[in-house]
């Protein structure tokens, strides 16, 4: 397993940047602060005997703009409560502004009603963050970008996919590459990648009869003898992604590499991916550290891409009150194949 990052200089005038890292984002916070050349806010955190959570800053934050970093990974609901309590503590300590960076935004898949009486939990979480006191929110590669419409405060839906592509394409022959969308919902993302790399696009025709189960019906596009790059926003149980890789192999794909921002890796995911790598179905897997348990999962040929430097750049834009987050993406533009 490798810890990869891109070397880009960080602004030096970051003395007034205050970053609070919570339990779901310890490594990312360390990386962010290292790149910003600041120390994270000293934070007191404890659990009462009945499971209640206490979080508070251990230094003054009055009239300061604070950035809170928390990934809403397992245990999801506990991480959410920790974040809400931290925001509330900062608000009551008279923080001037509370920027919340969420590398992995939970409940993003519950963004609409698919049948009667279903909740829209992604909207509920947005409302909780806003009502608690968040003044700005940034979420990374959210499952559905319509989630930004659930907030009444400014929201940045950050894209980390290009960081993953930049690392993945170091080992792939771009002149023989085809980008593959795992389903129709991911076509927009995959098409952007294919256009950025100037390579062909293929689409897997998938249907989902029930949650966490998928059936691959067909492959739209020519992948025979091609090096395939499957791009997805998350890997949960890995059933879909492994099934997709098996279909691609059966259709004649030469190699299959996977990039996904969020490695949720629930249930049998680690076993499935490990078996797929060991049996040469999957060549390499690239995940970000938005969910930090990926560091210890033990999957072979897994490359973990650090988001710390990228998020440090985003934070600098917030504190400088000028500049453009869009320009940050230009720093991570992948090389296009030589024709």
C-alpha positions as CSV (number, residue, x, y, z in Angstrom):
1,X,0.0,0.0,0.0
2,X,1.3,3.4,-0.9
3,X,0.6,6.9,0.4
4,X,0.7,9.2,-2.6
5,X,0.4,13.0,-3.0
6,X,1.3,15.7,-5.5
7,X,4.0,18.2,-4.6
8,X,2.6,21.7,-4.9
9,X,3.7,24.7,-2.9
10,X,1.4,26.1,-0.3
11,X,1.0,29.8,0.5
12,X,3.2,31.0,3.4
13,X,0.8,33.5,5.0
14,X,-1.3,30.8,6.8
15,X,-0.7,31.9,10.4
16,X,-4.3,32.8,11.0
17,X,-5.7,29.5,9.7
18,X,-7.5,27.5,12.4
19,X,-8.2,23.8,11.7
20,X,-10.1,21.4,14.0
21,X,-9.8,17.7,13.1
22,X,-12.3,15.2,14.5
23,X,-12.1,11.5,14.9
24,X,-13.1,10.6,11.4
25,X,-10.4,12.7,9.8
26,X,-7.2,12.6,11.9
27,X,-4.8,11.7,9.1
28,X,-6.3,14.1,6.7
29,X,-6.2,16.9,9.3
30,X,-2.5,16.1,10.0
31,X,-1.8,16.3,6.3
32,X,-3.8,19.6,5.9
33,X,-2.0,21.2,8.8
34,X,1.4,20.1,7.6
35,X,0.8,21.6,4.2
36,X,-0.5,24.8,5.7
37,X,2.4,24.9,8.2
38,X,0.0,25.3,11.2
39,X,-0.9,23.2,14.2
40,X,-4.5,21.8,14.6
41,X,-6.7,23.3,17.3
42,X,-6.3,21.5,20.6
43,X,-9.5,19.7,21.1
44,X,-11.0,17.9,24.1
45,X,-13.1,14.9,23.3
46,X,-14.6,12.3,25.6
47,X,-17.4,9.8,25.9
48,X,-19.6,9.4,28.9
49,X,-20.4,5.9,30.3
50,X,-23.8,5.9,28.4
51,X,-22.1,6.8,25.1
52,X,-22.8,10.5,25.1
53,X,-20.2,12.6,23.3
54,X,-18.4,15.7,24.5
55,X,-16.3,17.8,22.1
56,X,-14.9,21.3,22.7
57,X,-11.9,23.4,21.6
58,X,-9.2,23.8,24.3
59,X,-8.1,27.2,23.1
60,X,-9.9,30.5,22.4
61,X,-11.7,30.8,19.1
62,X,-13.6,34.0,19.6
63,X,-13.9,36.1,16.4
64,X,-11.9,33.4,14.5
65,X,-12.9,31.6,11.3
66,X,-12.6,27.9,12.1
67,X,-12.4,25.0,9.7
68,X,-13.7,21.7,11.0
69,X,-12.7,18.5,9.2
70,X,-14.8,15.4,9.8
71,X,-15.5,12.3,7.6
72,X,-18.8,10.7,8.3
73,X,-17.6,7.1,8.1
74,X,-18.4,4.1,10.3
75,X,-19.9,4.5,12.9
76,X,-21.8,7.0,10.8
77,X,-24.3,8.3,13.3
78,X,-21.7,8.7,16.0
79,X,-19.5,10.7,13.6
80,X,-22.4,12.9,12.7
81,X,-23.2,13.7,16.4
82,X,-19.5,14.4,17.0
83,X,-19.5,16.9,14.2
84,X,-22.7,18.6,15.3
85,X,-21.5,18.9,18.9
86,X,-18.2,20.3,17.7
87,X,-20.0,23.0,15.6
88,X,-22.2,23.8,18.5
89,X,-19.3,24.2,20.8
90,X,-17.5,26.6,18.4
91,X,-20.7,28.6,17.9
92,X,-21.1,29.0,21.6
93,X,-17.5,30.0,21.9
94,X,-18.2,32.9,19.6
95,X,-16.3,31.7,16.5
96,X,-16.8,34.2,13.7
97,X,-17.3,31.6,11.0
98,X,-17.4,27.8,10.9
99,X,-16.3,26.2,7.7
100,X,-17.0,22.4,7.6
101,X,-15.1,20.1,5.3
102,X,-16.6,16.7,5.0
103,X,-14.4,14.3,2.9
104,X,-17.1,11.6,3.0
105,X,-20.7,12.9,3.2
106,X,-22.9,10.1,4.6
107,X,-26.5,9.5,3.6
108,X,-25.8,11.0,0.2
109,X,-27.5,8.1,-1.5
110,X,-30.8,9.0,0.3
111,X,-31.3,12.1,-1.9
112,X,-34.8,11.5,-3.2
113,X,-38.0,9.5,-2.6
114,X,-37.9,6.4,-4.8
115,X,-41.1,5.0,-3.2
116,X,-43.8,6.4,-1.0
117,X,-43.0,7.3,2.6
118,X,-39.2,7.3,2.2
119,X,-37.2,10.0,3.9
120,X,-34.8,12.3,2.1
121,X,-32.0,11.9,4.7
122,X,-29.4,13.8,2.7
123,X,-31.6,16.9,3.1
124,X,-32.1,16.2,6.8
125,X,-28.4,16.0,7.4
126,X,-27.8,19.3,5.5
127,X,-30.5,21.0,7.6
128,X,-28.9,19.7,10.8
129,X,-25.5,21.1,9.8
130,X,-26.9,24.4,8.8
131,X,-29.1,24.8,11.9
132,X,-26.3,23.8,14.2
133,X,-24.1,26.7,13.0
134,X,-22.1,25.7,9.9
135,X,-21.6,28.9,7.8
136,X,-20.0,27.1,4.8
137,X,-19.8,23.4,3.9
138,X,-17.5,21.5,1.5
139,X,-18.1,17.9,0.5
140,X,-15.9,15.8,-1.6
141,X,-17.2,13.8,-4.6
142,X,-20.7,13.6,-3.2
143,X,-22.8,10.8,-4.7
144,X,-25.3,13.2,-6.2
145,X,-24.4,16.9,-6.7
146,X,-28.0,17.9,-6.1
147,X,-27.2,17.7,-2.4
148,X,-25.8,21.2,-2.6
149,X,-29.3,22.4,-3.2
150,X,-30.3,21.0,0.2
151,X,-28.3,23.8,2.0
152,X,-29.1,27.4,2.5
153,X,-25.4,28.2,3.3
154,X,-22.6,28.2,0.6
155,X,-21.6,24.7,-0.4
156,X,-18.6,23.5,-2.5
157,X,-18.9,20.1,-4.0
158,X,-15.2,19.4,-4.4
159,X,-13.9,16.9,-7.0
160,X,-11.0,14.7,-6.1
161,X,-11.3,12.4,-9.0
162,X,-8.5,14.1,-10.9
163,X,-6.1,13.4,-8.1
164,X,-6.8,9.7,-8.4
165,X,-6.5,9.8,-12.2
166,X,-3.2,11.5,-12.0
167,X,-1.8,8.7,-9.9
168,X,-3.5,5.9,-11.8
169,X,-2.4,7.0,-15.2
170,X,1.3,6.8,-14.1
171,X,1.0,3.0,-14.6
172,X,-1.4,2.8,-17.5
173,X,-0.7,3.0,-21.2
174,X,-2.9,5.9,-22.1
175,X,-2.8,5.0,-25.8
176,X,-4.6,1.8,-25.0
177,X,-7.0,3.2,-22.3
178,X,-10.8,3.1,-22.2
179,X,-12.6,4.7,-19.3
180,X,-15.6,2.7,-18.1
181,X,-18.6,4.0,-16.3
182,X,-20.0,1.3,-13.9
183,X,-23.6,2.4,-14.6
184,X,-25.7,5.0,-16.3
185,X,-25.6,7.2,-13.2
186,X,-21.8,7.5,-13.5
187,X,-21.7,8.4,-17.2
188,X,-21.3,12.1,-16.6
189,X,-18.3,11.5,-14.4
190,X,-16.7,9.0,-16.7
191,X,-17.3,11.1,-19.8
192,X,-15.5,14.0,-18.2
193,X,-12.5,11.8,-17.4
194,X,-12.5,10.3,-20.9
195,X,-12.6,13.8,-22.4
196,X,-9.8,15.0,-20.1
197,X,-7.6,12.1,-21.1
198,X,-8.8,12.1,-24.8
199,X,-9.6,8.4,-24.7
200,X,-12.7,6.2,-25.5
201,X,-15.7,5.7,-23.1
202,X,-17.6,2.5,-22.4
203,X,-20.7,2.0,-20.2
204,X,-21.9,-1.0,-18.2
205,X,-25.6,-1.6,-18.6
206,X,-26.6,-2.4,-15.0
207,X,-29.8,-2.8,-13.1
208,X,-30.1,-3.0,-9.3
209,X,-33.0,-5.3,-8.2
210,X,-32.4,-4.4,-4.5
211,X,-29.9,-2.3,-2.4
212,X,-26.3,-3.5,-2.5
213,X,-27.1,-6.0,-5.3
214,X,-26.5,-5.4,-9.0
215,X,-26.7,-7.3,-12.3
216,X,-24.5,-6.4,-15.3
217,X,-26.6,-6.9,-18.5
218,X,-24.2,-5.7,-21.2
219,X,-21.2,-3.6,-22.1
220,X,-21.7,-0.6,-24.4
221,X,-18.4,0.1,-26.1
222,X,-15.4,-1.7,-27.4
223,X,-13.2,-2.9,-24.5
224,X,-11.6,-6.0,-26.1
225,X,-7.8,-5.9,-25.7
226,X,-8.1,-2.5,-23.9
227,X,-6.7,-1.3,-20.6
228,X,-9.9,-0.4,-18.7
229,X,-10.2,2.3,-16.0
230,X,-13.4,2.0,-14.0
231,X,-14.3,5.3,-12.3
232,X,-16.8,5.4,-9.4
233,X,-17.5,7.7,-6.5
234,X,-17.5,5.0,-3.9
235,X,-17.0,1.3,-3.2
236,X,-19.3,-0.1,-0.5
237,X,-19.7,-3.9,-0.5
238,X,-17.7,-4.2,-3.8
239,X,-20.3,-6.5,-5.2
240,X,-21.1,-4.2,-8.1
241,X,-17.5,-3.3,-8.9
242,X,-16.2,-6.9,-8.8
243,X,-19.1,-8.1,-11.0
244,X,-18.3,-5.3,-13.5
245,X,-14.7,-6.3,-13.6
246,X,-15.6,-10.0,-14.2
247,X,-17.8,-9.0,-17.1
248,X,-15.1,-6.8,-18.6
249,X,-12.6,-9.6,-18.4
250,X,-15.1,-12.0,-20.0
251,X,-15.5,-9.5,-22.9
252,X,-11.7,-9.4,-23.5
253,X,-10.4,-6.5,-21.4
254,X,-6.6,-6.6,-21.1
255,X,-6.2,-5.0,-17.7
256,X,-8.7,-3.4,-15.3
257,X,-7.8,-0.6,-12.8
258,X,-10.3,1.0,-10.4
259,X,-10.5,4.5,-9.1
260,X,-13.0,5.5,-6.4
261,X,-12.9,8.4,-4.0
262,X,-14.6,6.8,-1.1
263,X,-13.6,3.3,0.2
264,X,-16.5,2.4,2.4
265,X,-15.6,-1.3,2.2
266,X,-18.6,-2.7,4.1
267,X,-19.2,-6.4,4.8
268,X,-17.5,-8.7,2.3
269,X,-15.8,-5.8,0.3
270,X,-12.3,-6.5,1.5
271,X,-12.5,-10.2,0.8
272,X,-14.1,-9.6,-2.7
273,X,-11.5,-7.1,-3.8
274,X,-8.6,-9.1,-2.4
275,X,-9.7,-12.2,-4.3
276,X,-10.2,-10.2,-7.5
277,X,-6.7,-8.8,-7.3
278,X,-5.2,-12.2,-6.4
279,X,-6.9,-13.9,-9.4
280,X,-5.7,-11.1,-11.7
281,X,-9.1,-9.8,-12.5
282,X,-8.2,-6.4,-11.0
283,X,-4.7,-4.9,-11.6
284,X,-4.7,-1.9,-9.2
285,X,-7.2,0.0,-7.0
286,X,-6.9,3.7,-6.2
287,X,-8.8,5.1,-3.3
288,X,-8.6,8.4,-1.5
289,X,-8.2,8.7,2.3
290,X,-11.6,10.3,2.7
291,X,-12.4,7.2,4.8
292,X,-9.2,6.5,6.7
293,X,-9.9,2.8,7.4
294,X,-8.5,2.1,3.9
295,X,-5.0,2.4,5.3
296,X,-5.5,-0.7,7.4
297,X,-7.7,-2.8,5.2
298,X,-4.9,-5.0,3.7
299,X,-6.1,-5.2,0.1
300,X,-3.2,-6.0,-2.2
301,X,-2.3,-3.5,-5.0
302,X,-4.3,-0.8,-3.2
303,X,-2.9,2.8,-3.5
304,X,-4.2,5.4,-1.1
305,X,-4.1,9.0,-2.4
306,X,-3.9,11.7,0.2
307,X,-6.4,14.5,0.0
308,X,-4.6,16.7,2.5
309,X,-2.7,19.0,0.2
310,X,-5.7,19.4,-2.1
311,X,-7.9,20.4,0.9
312,X,-5.2,22.7,2.2
313,X,-5.5,24.6,-1.1
314,X,-9.2,24.8,-0.7
315,X,-8.9,26.2,2.9
316,X,-6.4,28.8,1.7
317,X,-9.1,30.1,-0.7
318,X,-11.6,30.3,2.1
319,X,-9.2,32.3,4.3
320,X,-7.8,34.6,1.6
321,X,-11.3,35.5,0.5
322,X,-10.2,35.6,-3.1
323,X,-9.0,33.2,-5.7
324,X,-10.9,30.3,-7.2
325,X,-11.3,26.7,-6.3
326,X,-11.7,25.9,-10.0
327,X,-8.1,26.9,-10.6
328,X,-7.0,24.3,-8.0
329,X,-8.2,21.6,-10.4
330,X,-5.8,22.8,-13.1
331,X,-2.9,21.7,-10.8
332,X,-4.0,18.1,-11.0
333,X,-4.9,17.9,-14.7
334,X,-3.7,14.5,-16.0
335,X,-1.4,14.1,-19.0
336,X,-3.1,13.2,-22.3
337,X,-1.8,10.3,-24.4
338,X,0.6,11.1,-27.2
339,X,-1.0,10.4,-30.6
